[in-house]
């Protein structure tokens, strides 16, 4: 039986990200970098958009699943060969990116292009997570954080565009 309400799930999601060393502000900094050239924005506004993305049920489910997979792989509890494939973040293993698309797709094609850019460039906390490989499993975590940032940047871009037409 589902025992959590959305507010509790949101808090649990943020707590789990924090345990991985990811703060909302870290993600907001990435959003700011993606959107600063397209209009006047503040870091606080970027944080608001990150928080909004993190309140979505699809985001909560994807984040909690991704972090749980990394945790279980870190504990070496997956059967081989998938244990090694995820642990080593094998180049052609794309399930981590596919799961992240559940978040990205909430905000249209700009979300997808933002995610692709972040997946390649590894800005900010995404880069820090990626560099933990070998010490800690972050195969899903880095992509899920990139997806949250991409979705929040897309949400911000949509809001700014709507504001222009009024």
N, CA, C and O of each residue as an XYZ file, in Angstrom:
664
protein
N       0.838     -1.189      0.000
C       0.000      0.000      0.000
C       0.878      1.246      0.000
O       1.896      1.299      0.691
N       0.488      2.217     -0.758
C       1.201      3.482     -0.908
C       0.986      4.312      0.349
O      -0.130      4.767      0.601
N       2.036      4.517      1.143
C       1.853      5.171      2.427
C       2.334      6.616      2.482
O       2.239      7.243      3.537
N       2.838      7.156      1.400
C       3.357      8.511      1.392
C       2.450      9.437      0.595
O       1.925      9.049     -0.449
N       2.265     10.662      1.084
C       1.580     11.653      0.268
C       2.638     12.384     -0.561
O       3.834     12.180     -0.351
N       2.220     13.214     -1.480
C       3.156     13.869     -2.405
C       4.157     14.768     -1.672
O       5.329     14.819     -2.043
N       3.710     15.462     -0.654
C       4.627     16.324      0.101
C       5.724     15.496      0.772
O       6.893     15.883      0.768
N       5.343     14.361      1.345
C       6.326     13.479      1.984
C       7.281     12.881      0.949
O       8.484     12.774      1.189
N       6.732     12.496     -0.200
C       7.579     11.951     -1.268
C       8.567     12.991     -1.785
O       9.724     12.672     -2.059
N       8.112     14.226     -1.916
C       8.994     15.304     -2.350
C      10.133     15.495     -1.348
O      11.295     15.614     -1.736
N       9.801     15.524     -0.083
C      10.822     15.677      0.962
C      11.797     14.503      0.941
O      13.007     14.695      1.063
N      11.275     13.295      0.787
C      12.115     12.101      0.721
C      13.053     12.166     -0.491
O      14.220     11.786     -0.399
N      12.546     12.640     -1.597
C      13.355     12.775     -2.813
C      14.509     13.746     -2.593
O      15.654     13.443     -2.929
N      14.210     14.905     -2.032
C      15.248     15.900     -1.765
C      16.249     15.366     -0.745
O      17.453     15.584     -0.884
N      15.759     14.668      0.280
C      16.656     14.061      1.278
C      17.601     13.052      0.633
O      18.788     13.016      0.955
N      17.077     12.235     -0.272
C      17.904     11.230     -0.946
C      18.963     11.889     -1.847
O      20.105     11.435     -1.910
N      18.568     12.954     -2.533
C      19.554     13.703     -3.333
C      20.630     14.293     -2.428
O      21.818     14.232     -2.746
N      20.214     14.862     -1.305
C      21.176     15.436     -0.356
C      22.168     14.386      0.129
O      23.358     14.672      0.266
N      21.685     13.171      0.389
C      22.570     12.090      0.836
C      23.620     11.751     -0.214
O      24.705     11.272      0.117
N      23.299     11.998     -1.474
C      24.251     11.781     -2.568
C      25.144     13.008     -2.778
O      26.001     13.018     -3.661
N      24.932     14.045     -1.951
C      25.744     15.248     -2.068
C      25.209     16.258     -3.053
O      25.941     17.147     -3.487
N      23.940     16.139     -3.417
C      23.318     17.030     -4.392
C      22.298     17.913     -3.674
O      21.353     17.412     -3.063
N      22.495     19.224     -3.754
C      21.574     20.189     -3.169
C      20.756     20.837     -4.292
O      21.203     20.907     -5.436
N      19.567     21.302     -3.952
C      18.727     22.011     -4.927
C      19.508     23.172     -5.538
O      19.410     23.414     -6.741
N      20.271     23.882     -4.735
C      21.034     25.019     -5.240
C      22.078     24.584     -6.281
O      22.350     25.323     -7.227
N      22.654     23.404     -6.112
C      23.618     22.892     -7.102
C      22.949     22.732     -8.468
O      23.530     23.069     -9.499
N      21.734     22.219     -8.460
C      20.993     22.029     -9.705
C      20.573     23.387    -10.268
O      20.614     23.601    -11.480
N      20.170     24.296     -9.390
C      19.768     25.644     -9.818
C      20.913     26.374    -10.508
O      20.679     27.134    -11.447
N      22.130     26.160    -10.064
C      23.295     26.794    -10.708
C      23.441     26.331    -12.153
O      23.825     27.109    -13.026
N      23.136     25.074    -12.398
C      23.187     24.549    -13.768
C      22.083     25.187    -14.608
O      22.313     25.580    -15.752
N      20.890     25.288    -14.037
C      19.771     25.935    -14.725
C      20.160     27.367    -15.092
O      19.915     27.819    -16.210
N      20.755     28.057    -14.161
C      21.187     29.439    -14.402
C      22.166     29.490    -15.583
O      22.036     30.340    -16.463
N      23.135     28.585    -15.597
C      24.120     28.550    -16.690
C      23.442     28.294    -18.036
O      23.835     28.868    -19.052
N      22.441     27.446    -18.041
C      21.736     27.140    -19.297
C      20.887     28.308    -19.790
O      20.718     28.477    -20.998
N      20.352     29.116    -18.875
C      19.355     30.115    -19.252
C      19.805     31.567    -19.151
O      19.080     32.455    -19.600
N      20.961     31.840    -18.585
C      21.373     33.222    -18.316
C      21.479     34.095    -19.570
O      21.316     35.312    -19.485
N      21.745     33.502    -20.706
C      21.891     34.284    -21.939
C      20.557     34.598    -22.617
O      20.530     35.299    -23.629
N      19.453     34.089    -22.069
C      18.162     34.230    -22.734
C      17.202     35.164    -22.015
O      16.033     35.263    -22.390
N      17.677     35.836    -21.004
C      16.817     36.762    -20.282
C      17.338     36.980    -18.877
O      18.208     36.256    -18.393
N      16.792     37.980    -18.243
C      17.219     38.304    -16.886
C      16.600     37.308    -15.912
O      15.378     37.221    -15.786
N      17.451     36.566    -15.232
C      16.985     35.568    -14.260
C      17.865     35.628    -13.016
O      18.976     36.158    -13.042
N      17.347     35.079    -11.943
C      18.117     35.008    -10.701
C      18.302     33.544    -10.312
O      17.582     32.662    -10.781
N      19.271     33.310     -9.456
C      19.492     31.965     -8.942
C      18.277     31.499     -8.149
O      17.918     30.322     -8.187
N      17.650     32.419     -7.436
C      16.448     32.087     -6.662
C      15.320     31.614     -7.585
O      14.619     30.650     -7.275
N      15.151     32.295     -8.716
C      14.132     31.887     -9.685
C      14.443     30.488    -10.231
O      13.544     29.671    -10.425
N      15.721     30.234    -10.473
C      16.129     28.909    -10.952
C      15.822     27.842     -9.903
O      15.376     26.746    -10.242
N      16.061     28.158     -8.636
C      15.750     27.223     -7.552
C      14.253     26.933     -7.505
O      13.847     25.792     -7.285
N      13.439     27.952     -7.709
C      11.987     27.757     -7.722
C      11.570     26.772     -8.812
O      10.687     25.940     -8.600
N      12.207     26.871     -9.974
C      11.884     25.963    -11.080
C      12.373     24.545    -10.791
O      11.701     23.576    -11.145
N      13.531     24.416    -10.156
C      14.017     23.095     -9.757
C      13.039     22.475     -8.762
O      12.681     21.302     -8.877
N      12.613     23.270     -7.789
C      11.653     22.770     -6.790
C      10.354     22.318     -7.461
O       9.782     21.293     -7.090
N       9.897     23.080     -8.439
C       8.661     22.721     -9.148
C       8.816     21.389     -9.877
O       7.907     20.559     -9.851
N       9.943     21.182    -10.517
C      10.203     19.913    -11.209
C      10.253     18.771    -10.190
O       9.741     17.681    -10.447
N      10.864     19.024     -9.049
C      10.991     17.992     -8.019
C       9.662     17.644     -7.342
O       9.565     16.623     -6.661
N       8.654     18.470     -7.521
C       7.326     18.170     -6.962
C       6.483     17.283     -7.880
O       5.439     16.781     -7.464
N       6.922     17.086     -9.111
C       6.172     16.267    -10.068
C       6.316     14.785     -9.717
O       7.412     14.310     -9.422
N       5.201     14.069     -9.752
C       5.199     12.636     -9.429
C       6.190     11.863    -10.302
O       6.922     11.012     -9.796
N       6.222     12.149    -11.609
C       7.127     11.444    -12.518
C       8.578     11.661    -12.117
O       9.393     10.741    -12.189
N       8.897     12.873    -11.696
C      10.259     13.175    -11.258
C      10.591     12.411     -9.993
O      11.644     11.782     -9.896
N       9.695     12.468     -9.030
C       9.914     11.771     -7.761
C      10.175     10.290     -8.004
O      11.127      9.726     -7.464
N       9.342      9.670     -8.805
C       9.503      8.243     -9.068
C      10.831      7.945     -9.765
O      11.528      7.001     -9.394
N      11.178      8.734    -10.755
C      12.437      8.506    -11.484
C      13.647      8.721    -10.576
O      14.589      7.930    -10.603
N      13.626      9.784     -9.774
C      14.762     10.079     -8.898
C      14.933      8.972     -7.861
O      16.037      8.461     -7.673
N      13.855      8.602     -7.194
C      13.964      7.571     -6.155
C      14.419      6.238     -6.740
O      15.198      5.519     -6.114
N      13.939      5.907     -7.930
C      14.357      4.661     -8.584
C      15.835      4.721     -8.965
O      16.584      3.780     -8.703
N      16.245      5.810     -9.573
C      17.640      5.961    -10.007
C      18.604      5.882     -8.829
O      19.614      5.180     -8.886
N      18.286      6.606     -7.769
C      19.170      6.608     -6.606
C      19.210      5.233     -5.938
O      20.255      4.808     -5.446
N      18.084      4.549     -5.921
C      18.043      3.202     -5.338
C      18.897      2.229     -6.153
O      19.596      1.390     -5.585
N      18.840      2.339     -7.472
C      19.665      1.452     -8.312
C      21.140      1.692     -8.029
O      21.895      0.739     -7.835
N      21.560      2.957     -8.004
C      22.969      3.246     -7.703
C      23.359      2.703     -6.329
O      24.456      2.169     -6.162
N      22.477      2.835     -5.360
C      22.758      2.360     -4.005
C      22.927      0.834     -3.978
O      23.867      0.321     -3.371
N      22.033      0.131     -4.625
C      22.099     -1.331     -4.638
C      23.348     -1.808     -5.389
O      23.996     -2.765     -4.968
N      23.678     -1.154     -6.479
C      24.893     -1.515     -7.222
C      26.124     -1.204     -6.373
O      27.082     -1.977     -6.368
N      26.108     -0.075     -5.654
C      27.214      0.277     -4.765
C      27.426     -0.798     -3.692
O      28.550     -1.029     -3.246
N      26.347     -1.442     -3.290
C      26.411     -2.516     -2.288
C      26.716     -3.877     -2.915
O      26.778     -4.895     -2.226
N      26.908     -3.870     -4.246
C      27.244     -5.068     -5.021
C      26.179     -6.164     -4.897
O      26.496     -7.343     -4.743
N      24.918     -5.749     -4.966
C      23.800     -6.675     -4.797
C      23.121     -7.080     -6.101
O      22.211     -7.909     -6.090
N      23.549     -6.505     -7.227
C      22.964     -6.895     -8.508
C      23.698     -8.127     -9.033
O      24.882     -8.310     -8.751
N      23.005     -8.966     -9.791
C      23.686    -10.120    -10.384
C      24.572     -9.665    -11.557
O      24.327     -8.634    -12.183
N      25.587    -10.456    -11.823
C      26.423    -10.213    -12.999
C      25.665    -10.690    -14.229
O      24.873    -11.626    -14.118
N      25.867    -10.106    -15.365
C      26.846     -9.075    -15.696
C      26.360     -7.646    -15.455
O      27.137     -6.701    -15.591
N      25.058     -7.473    -15.091
C      24.523     -6.120    -14.982
C      25.208     -5.335    -13.862
O      25.338     -4.115    -13.956
N      25.648     -6.024    -12.801
C      26.376     -5.356    -11.725
C      27.583     -4.595    -12.281
O      27.750     -3.406    -12.010
N      28.407     -5.270    -13.044
C      29.612     -4.636    -13.600
C      29.283     -3.586    -14.652
O      29.944     -2.550    -14.732
N      28.271     -3.852    -15.449
C      27.891     -2.902    -16.502
C      27.485     -1.567    -15.881
O      27.924     -0.510    -16.335
N      26.645     -1.612    -14.840
C      26.203     -0.373    -14.196
C      27.339      0.231    -13.373
O      27.567      1.440    -13.422
N      28.043     -0.595    -12.627
C      29.128     -0.111    -11.774
C      30.198      0.627    -12.573
O      30.737      1.635    -12.117
N      30.499      0.129    -13.749
C      31.518      0.741    -14.605
C      30.938      1.823    -15.516
O      31.682      2.482    -16.243
N      29.626      2.008    -15.483
C      28.935      2.971    -16.345
C      29.376      2.782    -17.792
O      29.819      3.713    -18.465
N      29.236      1.549    -18.235
C      29.650      1.163    -19.579
C      29.089      2.124    -20.627
O      27.915      2.490    -20.569
N      29.907      2.523    -21.565
C      29.571      3.542    -22.547
C      28.287      3.322    -23.329
O      27.565      4.282    -23.600
N      27.988      2.106    -23.692
C      26.795      1.842    -24.493
C      25.597      1.410    -23.651
O      24.559      1.033    -24.194
N      25.736      1.463    -22.336
C      24.607      1.208    -21.447
C      23.808      2.505    -21.377
O      24.303      3.510    -20.867
N      22.597      2.491    -21.875
C      21.832      3.735    -21.975
C      20.582      3.791    -21.118
O      19.798      4.734    -21.224
N      20.389      2.790    -20.272
C      19.180      2.755    -19.461
C      19.137      3.929    -18.489
O      18.060      4.434    -18.174
N      20.297      4.362    -18.016
C      20.347      5.518    -17.110
C      19.826      6.779    -17.808
O      19.096      7.563    -17.202
N      20.191      6.973    -19.056
C      19.670      8.114    -19.810
C      18.189      7.949    -20.127
O      17.423      8.909    -20.052
N      17.787      6.730    -20.483
C      16.383      6.488    -20.823
C      15.480      6.774    -19.629
O      14.418      7.376    -19.791
N      15.885      6.353    -18.435
C      15.082      6.633    -17.245
C      14.963      8.145    -17.026
O      13.905      8.638    -16.636
N      16.026      8.857    -17.273
C      16.034     10.310    -17.101
C      15.077     11.014    -18.059
O      14.587     12.103    -17.762
N      14.816     10.401    -19.189
C      13.907     11.004    -20.167
C      12.478     11.121    -19.632
O      11.698     11.929    -20.136
N      12.127     10.328    -18.622
C      10.805     10.447    -18.006
C      10.614     11.847    -17.423
O       9.504     12.379    -17.418
N      11.688     12.428    -16.942
C      11.650     13.791    -16.388
C      11.740     14.812    -17.516
O      10.947     15.752    -17.584
N      12.702     14.618    -18.384
C      12.968     15.560    -19.470
C      11.739     15.750    -20.364
O      11.442     16.869    -20.782
N      11.040     14.676    -20.650
C       9.907     14.726    -21.574
C       8.711     15.499    -21.037
O       7.781     15.786    -21.791
N       8.713     15.837    -19.772
C       7.621     16.626    -19.202
C       7.587     18.049    -19.760
O       6.560     18.724    -19.686
N       8.717     18.501    -20.319
C       8.827     19.900    -20.728
C       9.203     20.090    -22.189
O       9.775     21.121    -22.542
N       8.901     19.138    -23.033
C       9.041     19.320    -24.468
C      10.439     19.130    -25.019
O      11.353     18.704    -24.313
N      10.586     19.452    -26.285
C      11.831     19.186    -27.005
C      13.013     19.981    -26.464
O      14.150     19.516    -26.545
N      12.770     21.166    -25.915
C      13.882     21.934    -25.344
C      14.500     21.173    -24.168
O      15.704     21.262    -23.926
N      13.666     20.424    -23.440
C      14.176     19.598    -22.346
C      15.136     18.539    -22.859
O      16.172     18.279    -22.247
N      14.792     17.937    -23.970
C      15.633     16.905    -24.562
C      16.970     17.475    -25.034
O      18.018     16.873    -24.804
N      16.934     18.621    -25.686
C      18.194     19.212    -26.157
C      19.046     19.685    -24.973
O      20.269     19.543    -24.992
N      18.404     20.242    -23.948
C      19.151     20.629    -22.739
C      19.806     19.415    -22.097
O      20.963     19.474    -21.681
N      19.064     18.312    -22.018
C      19.600     17.095    -21.406
C      20.787     16.557    -22.199
O      21.806     16.188    -21.616
N      20.661     16.512    -23.515
C      21.765     16.038    -24.350
C      23.011     16.884    -24.151
O      24.122     16.360    -24.076
N      22.819     18.191    -24.067
C      23.940     19.105    -23.829
C      24.593     18.811    -22.478
O      25.815     18.698    -22.384
N      23.777     18.690    -21.441
C      24.317     18.433    -20.097
C      24.972     17.064    -19.990
O      25.956     16.901    -19.268
N      24.438     16.089    -20.697
C      25.013     14.749    -20.669
C      26.420     14.756    -21.268
O      27.285     13.992    -20.839
N      26.642     15.611    -22.248
C      27.972     15.721    -22.864
C      28.905     16.652    -22.088
O      30.065     16.313    -21.856
N      28.406     17.815    -21.689
C      29.249     18.844    -21.071
C      29.537     18.607    -19.589
O      30.582     19.022    -19.089
N      28.622     17.945    -18.887
C      28.809     17.625    -17.466
C      29.159     18.871    -16.642
O      30.264     18.982    -16.110
N      28.226     19.787    -16.544
C      28.418     21.056    -15.845
C      28.189     20.893    -14.343
O      27.297     20.154    -13.927
N      28.981     21.572    -13.541
C      28.757     21.686    -12.109
C      28.702     20.362    -11.367
O      29.598     19.528    -11.499
N      27.646     20.174    -10.588
C      27.492     18.971     -9.764
C      27.443     17.710    -10.621
O      27.813     16.635    -10.150
N      26.997     17.823    -11.856
C      26.962     16.649    -12.748
C      28.388     16.146    -12.983
O      28.639     14.942    -12.950
N      29.309     17.066    -13.218
C      30.715     16.723    -13.397
C      31.290     16.105    -12.119
O      32.022     15.117    -12.173
N      30.952     16.692    -10.979
C      31.439     16.162     -9.701
C      30.949     14.740     -9.468
O      31.708     13.885     -9.012
N      29.686     14.489     -9.781
C      29.139     13.137     -9.640
C      29.839     12.168    -10.592
O      30.184     11.050    -10.210
N      30.040     12.601    -11.821
C      30.684     11.760    -12.828
C      32.104     11.385    -12.400
O      32.555     10.271    -12.666
N      32.800     12.293    -11.749
C      34.190     12.052    -11.329
C      34.296     11.147    -10.108
O      35.404     10.764     -9.730
N      33.193     10.799     -9.490
C      33.217      9.873     -8.338
C      33.323      8.420     -8.770
O      33.522      7.530     -7.943
N      33.189      8.184    -10.073
C      33.241      6.813    -10.574
C      34.529      6.126    -10.094
O      35.614      6.708    -10.118
N      34.373      4.893     -9.666
C      35.498      4.152     -9.112
C      35.514      4.210     -7.595
O      36.062      3.325     -6.937
N      34.910      5.259     -7.039
C      34.815      5.404     -5.579
C      33.392      5.165     -5.102
O      33.164      4.658     -4.004
N      32.440      5.540     -5.950
C      31.023      5.464     -5.610
C      30.243      5.321     -6.921
O      30.626      5.898     -7.938
N      29.173      4.569     -6.898
C      28.365      4.387     -8.100
C      27.432      5.596     -8.261
O      26.617      5.895     -7.388
N      27.574      6.270     -9.386
C      26.733      7.437     -9.709
C      26.190      7.338    -11.136
O      25.850      8.349    -11.751
N      26.114      6.133    -11.645
C      25.699      5.898    -13.022
C      24.346      6.530    -13.318
O      24.183      7.200    -14.338
N      23.387      6.325    -12.445
C      22.058      6.889    -12.633
C      21.962      8.292    -12.060
O      21.237      9.131    -12.595
N      22.681      8.557    -10.981
C      22.566      9.840    -10.284
C      22.948     11.017    -11.169
O      22.217     12.006    -11.218
N      24.075     10.937    -11.870
C      24.502     12.081    -12.680
C      23.487     12.390    -13.782
O      23.228     13.555    -14.084
N      22.916     11.348    -14.379
C      21.934     11.575    -15.440
C      20.610     12.101    -14.895
O      19.962     12.926    -15.539
N      20.210     11.642    -13.737
C      18.944     12.093    -13.168
C      19.057     13.559    -12.757
O      18.099     14.320    -12.898
N      20.221     13.957    -12.250
C      20.450     15.370    -11.906
C      20.456     16.222    -13.172
O      19.892     17.317    -13.186
N      21.084     15.730    -14.227
C      21.069     16.452    -15.503
C      19.634     16.608    -16.014
O      19.272     17.651    -16.557
N      18.833     15.576    -15.839
C      17.434     15.635    -16.285
C      16.632     16.663    -15.493
O      15.828     17.400    -16.065
N      16.847     16.714    -14.190
C      16.148     17.710    -13.365
C      16.540     19.116    -13.815
O      15.682     19.984    -13.977
N      17.833     19.335    -14.015
C      18.309     20.653    -14.459
C      17.753     20.996    -15.845
O      17.311     22.123    -16.073
N      17.773     20.043    -16.759
C      17.264     20.271    -18.119
C      15.780     20.601    -18.088
O      15.324     21.500    -18.794
N      15.026     19.872    -17.270
C      13.587     20.109    -17.173
C      13.308     21.478    -16.547
O      12.432     22.207    -17.013
N      14.047     21.824    -15.497
C      13.846     23.126    -14.842
C      14.209     24.271    -15.785
O      13.518     25.289    -15.814
N      15.282     24.116    -16.555
C      15.668     25.143    -17.529
C      14.598     25.273    -18.607
O      14.295     26.380    -19.051
N      14.038     24.170    -19.022
C      12.977     24.180    -20.032
C      11.721     24.840    -19.487
O      11.064     25.619    -20.177
N      11.398     24.521    -18.245
C      10.231     25.126    -17.582
C      10.413     26.646    -17.508
O       9.475     27.401    -17.768
N      11.600     27.080    -17.159
C      11.930     28.506    -17.083
C      11.827     29.159    -18.462
O      11.278     30.252    -18.597
N      12.350     28.491    -19.472
C      12.288     29.031    -20.835
C      10.841     29.180    -21.303
O      10.484     30.186    -21.916
N      10.013     28.182    -21.016
C       8.593     28.254    -21.390
C       7.903     29.401    -20.670
O       7.112     30.126    -21.272
N       8.195     29.569    -19.393
C       7.588     30.645    -18.607
C       8.014     32.008    -19.153
O       7.187     32.908    -19.295
N       9.289     32.155    -19.456
C       9.784     33.435    -19.989
C       9.161     33.746    -21.349
O       8.834     34.897    -21.636
N       9.001     32.739    -22.172
C       8.408     32.944    -23.507
C       6.944     33.352    -23.366
O       6.474     34.229    -24.090
N       6.220     32.720    -22.438
C       4.820     33.090    -22.205
C       4.716     34.527    -21.714
O       3.795     35.250    -22.094
N       5.662     34.946    -20.865
C       5.683     36.298    -20.329
C       5.920     37.355    -21.401
O       5.413     38.473    -21.301
N       6.703     36.994    -22.443
C       6.992     37.920    -23.541
C       5.753     38.254    -24.351
O       5.609     39.367    -24.856
N       4.850     37.268    -24.472
C       3.700     37.489    -25.341
C       2.580     38.279    -24.661
O       1.596     38.646    -25.304
N       2.731     38.539    -23.369
C       1.670     39.252    -22.649
C       1.916     40.733    -22.619
O       1.119     41.480    -22.052
